[in-house]
C-alpha cells in the first residue's frame, strides 16, 4: 500500500507541475497538428 501511494503522489505532483508549466496547451496543439485533419464521430 505504501508503494502505490508513493506512485500516486508522484503522478499527481507531476501532473500539477505540467499544469503550472502550461504543458497541456502544448500537448493539445501537438495532437491537433498530428491528427487535426481527420474527421471523427461523436465520442
N, C-alpha and C positions, 0 to 999 in steps of 0.2 A: 504494500500500500504506500509506503514511503517513497519508493522509487517512482511510482506512477504519479504521485502528487508533485514530485520534483519536475517531471517532464511536462505536466500540465502547467505548472508555474512558469517554466521557461517558454512554453508555447505562447502563453498569454503575454508574457513580458516582451517577447519578440514581436508579437502582433501589435502591441501598444507602441513599440519603438517604430515599426514600419508605418503605423498610422500617423504618428507625430512627424515623421520624416516626409510624409506625402507620397509614399511609395504606391499607395492604392491607385492614385491617378495615373501613375506611370504604367502599372500593370493593365489598367483598362485601356489606355492608349495603345499599348503593345498588342492587346487582344483585338482591338478594332483594326489596327494596321494589318494584322495577320489574317483575320477572318471576317473583316467588315464587309467584304464584297459578296459573301454568301447569303442566300435567303434562308430563313428558318421559320418554323411553325410556332404556334403558341406553346409556351412552356408550362 
